[in-house]
Amino acid sequence: MKHRHGDHEHEHDHGEDPQGHSHAHDVPGGGHTHQAHLPSFHDFIPEATHPRIVPILGLDAREHGDAGLGNPFLRELLLNDWDRLYAQPYKGLTADGQVLTGLYSLAPNGAPGEAMVAATARLLRGISTDQRRALCLPVDAREWRRWNNTEIYFHRYGLRLEEQTPALRDAILEVVRASLSANGYDKVRDVMRLNHYLGELVGNTRVFGEWSFNFTLFGEPATAAPWGWQLMGHHLALNCLVVGGQMVLTPAFLGAEPNYADTGPLNGIRIFQDEEHIGLDLMRMLSAEQRAQAVLRHSNLAGDQPPGRYHLADQLHLGGAFHDNRVVPYEGICAADFAPAQKKRLMELVNAYVMPLPEGPRKARMEEVERHLADTHFCWIGGTADESTFYYRIQSPVVFIEFDQHAGVYLTNPEPAKFHIHTIVRTPNGNDYGMDLLRMHYAQAHQGHKPGES
């Protein structure tokens, strides 16, 4: 499907993986998932008088952020906990509180370092001294860990895209483009565009806009030295570190409310179909005995969760913003018990999440995950009917993936819906932000300087 954005046109292959295998609507037995009868987000667009909307009307991003910082409810819901977690030394997400060592190694994986450095050099040539001061932080700066996925402009570092000239925005996007696969870049841009679409739906594109995102550089861009970038805003947080031809692209958060547009110039955008349909397909491939192990609860409604499992902001996510050190025990079924076809489908599902990586790093990441397939766990919360909403998690020593269909935040659906989706990818046991690679790099080159201790 082609659709036009501004002065350019590109094609989206909805429902295909990078190898071109279509499976957006495949289910066992040759059936199809049908969405025509499902609730539409149009049924949940709030009026301007709705209490979710009134506080944002007429505000720009900074004004909205200032209001959020002074809001006692948000302080209690998010900010106090974030401050506490941010103050902790980085350890990494684990299954039992103990970091497994020896999982990662310094080895080039085909990262497009030269193209990334060249794009970043062009960006840096076009900015002022003050802009460079805002944009550039040390490679081991603690600010890596201040990303979040809210629209509220809490943490103000880097360059805010909406405050830059179109030429500078384009230069920033060229760094992102040079770092990702073509499909991955398109997906990131569609997340940004759908944020603007939400702004149109709720009447404030100054808070919810295509350019309501911050971009930060970490370190000095070079093909041998470690450096990276972060792109962060509503429903989008990408953390990219590259060292010696090796790339890590986590934590990665991509989401959308709604996850498709069916009116206006953005008509035709739809994202997260593979993540939804391959996940559902995998569940339907499981035997009754396997499903009994995989399914934790048959409902993903907030009131049906055990105490402490549901969070008003994160909902069912466990690996969200500031939870870099969270202990998440393995749950569900172990892939060691999967049949070959089930293992293949699981890997196709993982591929849908690592697709933003360029080809070399994507292939290396898939091989890394496959080496630990016998220690990979898959769990599910929710139903498996066409109309069901659900959460699932894929977790191993080297990958942590979450998919969650959410209740409305600015749309008014009180229960989870297929049109509001959050996804998270992390690298457990100390290698989010490429931290373990940084540790090894410094151990080799600088006699043990520890990343994160700036």
C-alpha positions as CSV (number, residue, x, y, z in Angstrom):
1,M,0.0,0.0,0.0
2,K,1.3,3.4,-0.9
3,H,0.6,6.6,0.9
4,R,1.9,10.1,0.6
5,H,3.6,12.1,3.3
6,G,4.5,15.6,2.4
7,D,6.3,15.6,-0.9
8,H,7.4,11.9,-1.0
9,E,5.7,8.6,-1.4
10,H,6.8,5.2,-0.1
11,E,5.4,1.8,0.1
12,H,4.6,-0.2,3.2
13,D,4.5,-4.0,3.1
14,H,1.9,-4.6,5.8
15,G,2.1,-8.1,7.0
16,E,5.5,-9.1,5.6
17,D,8.7,-9.9,7.3
18,P,12.1,-8.7,5.9
19,Q,12.3,-11.9,3.9
20,G,8.9,-11.2,2.2
21,H,6.9,-13.9,3.9
22,S,3.3,-12.7,4.3
23,H,1.7,-13.8,7.5
24,A,-0.3,-10.9,8.8
25,H,-3.6,-12.8,8.7
26,D,-2.4,-16.4,8.8
27,V,-3.9,-18.7,11.5
28,P,-3.7,-22.4,11.9
29,G,-6.1,-24.3,9.6
30,G,-5.9,-21.7,6.9
31,G,-8.3,-19.3,8.6
32,H,-8.0,-15.5,8.8
33,T,-8.4,-13.0,11.5
34,H,-11.2,-10.5,10.7
35,Q,-11.1,-7.0,12.1
36,A,-14.2,-5.5,10.5
37,H,-16.4,-6.4,13.5
38,L,-13.9,-5.1,16.1
39,P,-14.4,-1.7,17.8
40,S,-13.1,1.2,16.0
41,F,-11.0,4.0,17.6
42,H,-13.5,6.4,16.1
43,D,-16.0,5.2,18.8
44,F,-13.6,6.5,21.5
45,I,-12.5,9.9,20.3
46,P,-13.1,12.3,23.2
47,E,-15.0,15.6,23.0
48,A,-13.1,18.8,23.7
49,T,-15.0,18.9,27.1
50,H,-13.7,15.5,28.2
51,P,-11.6,15.7,31.4
52,R,-8.7,14.0,29.6
53,I,-8.7,16.7,27.0
54,V,-9.5,19.9,28.8
55,P,-6.1,20.1,30.6
56,I,-4.1,20.0,27.3
57,L,-6.1,22.4,25.2
58,G,-4.1,25.5,24.2
59,L,-0.9,24.2,25.7
60,D,2.4,23.7,23.9
61,A,4.8,20.8,24.9
62,R,6.8,22.8,27.4
63,E,3.7,24.2,29.1
64,H,2.1,20.8,29.2
65,G,5.4,19.4,30.6
66,D,5.6,22.1,33.3
67,A,2.0,21.2,34.3
68,G,2.9,17.6,34.5
69,L,5.9,18.2,36.7
70,G,3.8,20.1,39.1
71,N,0.9,17.5,39.2
72,P,0.8,15.7,42.5
73,F,-1.0,12.7,40.9
74,L,1.7,12.3,38.3
75,R,4.4,12.7,41.0
76,E,2.8,9.8,42.9
77,L,2.1,7.7,39.9
78,L,5.4,8.1,38.0
79,L,7.9,10.7,39.0
80,N,8.8,9.7,42.6
81,D,9.4,6.1,41.4
82,W,11.3,7.2,38.4
83,D,13.6,9.4,40.5
84,R,14.3,6.5,42.9
85,L,15.0,4.1,40.0
86,Y,17.2,6.6,38.1
87,A,19.4,7.0,41.2
88,Q,20.2,3.3,41.3
89,P,23.5,2.2,39.6
90,Y,22.8,0.4,36.4
91,K,22.7,-3.4,36.7
92,G,20.4,-4.7,34.0
93,L,17.1,-6.5,33.8
94,T,17.4,-10.1,35.2
95,A,15.2,-13.1,35.9
96,D,16.3,-13.6,39.5
97,G,18.3,-10.5,40.6
98,Q,21.7,-12.1,39.5
99,V,23.3,-10.8,36.3
100,L,24.5,-13.7,34.1
101,T,28.0,-13.0,32.8
102,G,29.7,-14.1,29.6
103,L,26.6,-13.7,27.4
104,Y,28.0,-10.9,25.2
105,S,31.3,-10.3,23.4
106,L,32.9,-7.6,21.4
107,A,32.6,-8.7,17.8
108,P,31.7,-6.7,14.7
109,N,28.2,-7.6,13.5
110,G,28.0,-5.5,10.4
111,A,26.7,-2.2,11.9
112,P,26.7,0.5,9.2
113,G,29.3,2.6,11.2
114,E,30.8,4.6,8.3
115,A,27.4,5.7,7.0
116,M,26.3,6.6,10.6
117,V,29.4,8.6,11.2
118,A,29.1,10.4,7.9
119,A,25.5,11.3,8.5
120,T,26.3,12.5,12.0
121,A,29.2,14.6,10.7
122,R,26.8,16.4,8.4
123,L,24.4,17.0,11.3
124,L,27.2,18.5,13.5
125,R,28.4,20.8,10.7
126,G,25.0,22.4,10.6
127,I,24.5,23.3,14.3
128,S,25.5,26.2,16.5
129,T,27.7,25.9,19.6
130,D,24.7,26.1,21.9
131,Q,22.9,23.4,19.9
132,R,25.9,21.2,20.1
133,R,26.1,21.7,23.8
134,A,22.4,20.6,24.1
135,L,22.8,17.7,21.6
136,C,26.0,16.0,22.7
137,L,26.6,14.1,25.9
138,P,29.4,11.7,27.0
139,V,29.0,8.1,25.8
140,D,28.6,7.0,29.4
141,A,26.2,9.7,30.5
142,R,23.5,8.7,32.9
143,E,20.9,10.5,30.6
144,W,20.7,7.3,28.5
145,R,18.4,6.0,31.2
146,R,16.0,9.0,31.3
147,W,13.9,7.9,28.3
148,N,10.2,7.5,28.7
149,N,7.2,7.0,26.4
150,T,4.9,9.6,27.8
151,E,3.9,12.7,25.8
152,I,4.7,14.9,28.8
153,Y,7.9,16.7,28.2
154,F,9.5,15.8,31.6
155,H,13.2,15.4,30.7
156,R,14.7,18.1,28.5
157,Y,18.0,17.2,27.0
158,G,19.1,16.8,23.4
159,L,17.4,18.7,20.6
160,R,13.6,18.9,20.4
161,L,12.8,18.2,16.7
162,E,9.8,20.6,16.6
163,E,12.0,23.5,17.7
164,Q,14.5,23.0,14.8
165,T,14.5,24.1,11.2
166,P,13.3,21.6,8.6
167,A,16.8,21.2,7.3
168,L,18.2,20.3,10.8
169,R,15.3,17.9,11.4
170,D,16.2,16.2,8.1
171,A,19.8,16.0,9.1
172,I,18.8,14.3,12.4
173,L,16.5,11.9,10.6
174,E,19.4,11.0,8.2
175,V,21.4,9.8,11.2
176,V,18.4,7.6,12.2
177,R,17.9,6.4,8.7
178,A,21.6,5.5,8.3
179,S,21.4,3.4,11.5
180,L,18.3,1.3,10.7
181,S,16.9,-1.0,8.1
182,A,14.6,0.6,5.5
183,N,11.6,-1.1,7.1
184,G,12.7,-0.1,10.5
185,Y,13.1,3.5,9.6
186,D,9.7,3.6,8.0
187,K,8.2,2.1,11.1
188,V,9.8,4.7,13.3
189,R,8.5,7.5,11.1
190,D,5.0,6.0,11.1
191,V,5.1,6.0,14.9
192,M,5.9,9.7,14.7
193,R,3.2,10.4,12.1
194,L,0.6,8.5,14.1
195,N,1.5,10.7,17.1
196,H,0.4,13.7,14.9
197,Y,-2.7,11.8,13.9
198,L,-3.6,11.4,17.6
199,G,-3.0,15.1,18.1
200,E,-5.5,15.8,15.3
201,L,-8.0,13.5,16.9
202,V,-7.7,15.2,20.4
203,G,-7.2,18.7,19.2
204,N,-3.6,19.5,20.2
205,T,-0.8,18.8,17.7
206,R,1.6,21.0,19.7
207,V,1.7,18.3,22.4
208,F,1.1,15.4,20.1
209,G,3.0,16.1,16.9
210,E,5.1,14.5,14.3
211,W,8.1,16.3,15.6
212,S,7.4,16.0,19.4
213,F,10.6,14.1,20.0
214,N,14.1,14.7,21.3
215,F,17.3,13.5,19.7
216,T,20.6,13.2,21.7
217,L,24.1,12.1,20.7
218,F,26.3,10.2,23.2
219,G,30.0,10.1,22.6
220,E,32.1,11.2,19.7
221,P,31.0,9.5,16.4
222,A,33.8,7.4,15.1
223,T,34.0,4.0,13.4
224,A,36.1,2.5,16.2
225,A,35.2,4.4,19.4
226,P,31.8,3.7,21.1
227,W,29.1,6.3,20.5
228,G,25.4,6.3,20.0
229,W,22.1,8.2,19.9
230,Q,18.7,8.3,21.5
231,L,15.4,9.3,19.9
232,M,12.7,9.7,22.5
233,G,9.1,11.0,22.9
234,H,5.5,9.8,23.0
235,H,5.3,6.1,22.1
236,L,8.9,6.1,20.9
237,A,12.2,5.5,22.6
238,L,15.2,4.1,20.6
239,N,18.6,3.7,22.2
240,C,21.3,2.9,19.7
241,L,25.0,2.3,20.6
242,V,27.6,1.2,18.1
243,V,31.2,0.2,18.8
244,G,33.7,-1.3,16.4
245,G,31.1,-2.3,13.8
246,Q,28.8,-3.8,16.5
247,M,25.3,-2.4,17.3
248,V,22.9,-2.6,20.2
249,L,19.4,-1.1,19.7
250,T,17.8,-1.4,23.1
251,P,15.9,-0.4,25.1
252,A,13.4,0.1,22.3
253,F,9.9,1.2,22.8
254,L,7.4,1.6,19.9
255,G,3.7,2.2,20.3
256,A,0.7,4.0,18.9
257,E,-2.8,5.1,20.0
258,P,-4.3,4.5,17.5
259,N,-2.0,2.1,15.5
260,Y,-3.6,3.0,12.2
261,A,-4.9,6.0,10.3
262,D,-7.9,5.7,8.0
263,T,-8.6,9.3,7.2
264,G,-6.7,12.3,5.9
265,P,-3.2,12.3,4.3
266,L,-2.0,9.6,6.6
267,N,-4.7,7.2,5.5
268,G,-3.3,3.7,5.0
269,I,-0.7,3.6,7.8
270,R,-1.0,0.6,10.0
271,I,1.7,-0.8,12.3
272,F,2.2,-3.8,14.6
273,Q,0.3,-6.2,12.5
274,D,3.1,-8.8,12.5
275,E,3.6,-8.5,16.3
276,E,-0.1,-9.1,16.9
277,H,-0.9,-11.8,14.3
278,I,2.3,-13.9,14.5
279,G,1.9,-13.8,18.3
280,L,-1.7,-15.0,18.1
281,D,-0.7,-17.6,15.5
282,L,2.0,-19.0,17.8
283,M,-0.5,-19.3,20.6
284,R,-2.9,-21.1,18.3
285,M,-0.1,-23.5,17.3
286,L,0.3,-24.7,20.9
287,S,-1.4,-27.9,22.1
288,A,-3.9,-27.7,24.9
289,E,-1.2,-28.9,27.3
290,Q,1.2,-26.3,26.1
291,R,-1.4,-23.5,26.3
292,A,-2.1,-24.5,29.9
293,Q,1.6,-23.7,30.6
294,A,1.8,-20.5,28.5
295,V,-1.4,-18.8,29.6
296,L,-1.0,-17.0,32.9
297,R,-4.5,-15.6,32.9
298,H,-7.3,-15.7,30.4
299,S,-8.1,-12.0,30.8
300,N,-5.9,-8.9,30.4
301,L,-8.4,-6.6,32.1
302,A,-6.9,-4.6,35.0
303,G,-9.3,-6.0,37.6
304,D,-8.5,-9.6,36.7
305,Q,-4.8,-9.3,37.6
306,P,-3.2,-10.3,40.9
307,P,-2.2,-7.5,43.3
308,G,0.6,-5.4,42.0
309,R,0.6,-6.8,38.4
310,Y,-1.2,-4.0,36.8
311,H,0.1,-0.4,36.8
312,L,-2.1,2.5,35.7
313,A,0.5,3.9,33.4
314,D,2.5,0.9,32.2
315,Q,-0.6,-1.4,32.4
316,L,0.9,-4.9,31.9
317,H,4.3,-3.9,30.8
318,L,7.2,-4.8,33.2
319,G,10.2,-3.5,31.1
320,G,9.1,0.1,30.7
321,A,10.7,3.4,31.4
322,F,13.2,3.4,34.2
323,H,12.9,-0.3,34.9
324,D,16.4,-1.0,33.8
325,N,17.2,-3.2,36.8
326,R,13.8,-4.9,37.2
327,V,13.7,-8.5,38.3
328,V,11.2,-10.4,36.1
329,P,11.0,-14.1,36.8
330,Y,10.5,-16.5,33.9
331,E,6.9,-17.4,33.3
332,G,4.9,-19.5,30.9
333,I,6.2,-22.3,28.7
334,C,9.9,-22.9,27.8
335,A,10.7,-23.1,24.1
336,A,12.8,-26.2,24.7
337,D,9.4,-27.9,24.7
338,F,8.3,-26.5,21.3
339,A,8.0,-28.6,18.2
340,P,10.3,-27.5,15.3
341,A,7.4,-25.6,13.6
342,Q,6.6,-23.8,16.8
343,K,10.3,-22.8,17.3
344,K,10.3,-21.5,13.7
345,R,7.2,-19.4,14.4
346,L,8.7,-18.1,17.6
347,M,11.8,-17.0,15.8
348,E,9.6,-15.3,13.1
349,L,7.9,-13.4,16.0
350,V,11.3,-12.3,17.4
351,N,12.3,-11.2,13.9
352,A,9.3,-8.8,13.8
353,Y,10.8,-7.0,16.8
354,V,14.5,-7.0,15.7
355,M,13.5,-5.9,12.2
356,P,14.5,-2.2,12.8
357,L,18.1,-3.4,12.9
358,P,20.1,-3.2,9.7
359,E,20.8,-6.6,8.1
360,G,24.1,-7.5,9.8
361,P,23.1,-6.7,13.3
362,R,19.6,-8.2,12.8
363,K,21.2,-11.5,11.6
364,A,23.6,-11.4,14.6
365,R,20.8,-10.7,17.0
366,M,18.6,-13.5,15.7
367,E,21.6,-15.9,16.0
368,E,22.1,-14.7,19.6
369,V,18.5,-15.3,20.5
370,E,18.5,-18.8,18.8
371,R,21.6,-19.8,20.8
372,H,19.5,-19.4,23.9
373,L,16.3,-20.8,22.5
374,A,16.3,-23.7,25.0
375,D,16.2,-21.1,27.8
376,T,13.5,-18.9,26.2
377,H,10.1,-18.6,27.8
378,F,6.8,-17.4,26.3
379,C,3.9,-16.3,28.4
380,W,0.4,-15.0,27.6
381,I,-2.3,-13.0,29.3
382,G,-5.7,-12.7,27.6
383,G,-7.8,-14.5,25.1
384,T,-7.0,-16.1,21.7
385,A,-10.2,-15.4,19.8
386,D,-10.1,-13.1,16.8
387,E,-11.6,-10.3,18.9
388,S,-9.5,-10.9,22.0
389,T,-7.0,-8.5,23.4
390,F,-3.8,-9.8,25.0
391,Y,-0.3,-9.3,26.4
392,Y,2.6,-11.6,25.8
393,R,6.3,-11.8,26.7
394,I,9.3,-13.5,25.2
395,Q,12.1,-13.7,27.7
396,S,15.5,-15.4,27.6
397,P,19.0,-14.5,29.0
398,V,19.6,-12.3,26.0
399,V,16.2,-10.9,24.9
400,F,13.1,-9.5,26.6
401,I,10.1,-8.7,24.4
402,E,6.7,-7.4,25.5
403,F,3.5,-6.8,23.5
404,D,0.6,-5.1,25.3
405,Q,-2.8,-4.0,24.0
406,H,-3.8,-1.1,26.2
407,A,-6.9,0.7,27.5
408,G,-7.2,4.3,26.3
409,V,-5.1,7.1,27.6
410,Y,-6.3,9.9,25.4
411,L,-8.8,7.9,23.5
412,T,-11.6,6.9,25.9
413,N,-11.8,3.1,25.6
414,P,-12.0,1.8,29.2
415,E,-10.7,-1.6,28.3
416,P,-7.7,-2.8,26.3
417,A,-8.2,-2.4,22.5
418,K,-6.4,-3.7,19.4
419,F,-5.8,-0.1,18.2
420,H,-3.7,0.9,21.2
421,I,-0.4,-1.1,21.3
422,H,2.8,-0.8,23.2
423,T,5.9,-2.9,22.4
424,I,9.2,-3.2,24.3
425,V,12.5,-4.9,23.4
426,R,15.3,-5.1,25.9
427,T,18.7,-6.9,26.2
428,P,18.8,-8.4,29.7
429,N,21.7,-9.1,32.0
430,G,23.5,-5.8,31.6
431,N,23.6,-5.0,27.9
432,D,20.8,-2.5,27.4
433,Y,22.3,0.7,26.0
434,G,25.2,-1.6,25.0
435,M,26.5,-1.3,28.6
436,D,28.2,-4.7,28.7
437,L,29.9,-3.9,25.4
438,L,31.0,-0.5,26.8
439,R,32.4,-2.3,29.9
440,M,34.4,-4.7,27.8
441,H,35.6,-1.9,25.6
442,Y,36.9,0.2,28.5
443,A,38.4,-2.9,30.1
444,Q,40.4,-3.4,27.0
445,A,41.2,0.2,26.1
446,H,41.2,2.2,29.3
447,Q,42.1,-0.2,32.1
448,G,38.7,-0.7,33.6
449,H,36.9,2.7,33.4
450,K,33.3,1.8,34.2
451,P,30.4,3.1,31.9
452,G,27.7,5.1,33.7
453,E,30.0,6.6,36.3
454,S,30.3,10.0,34.8
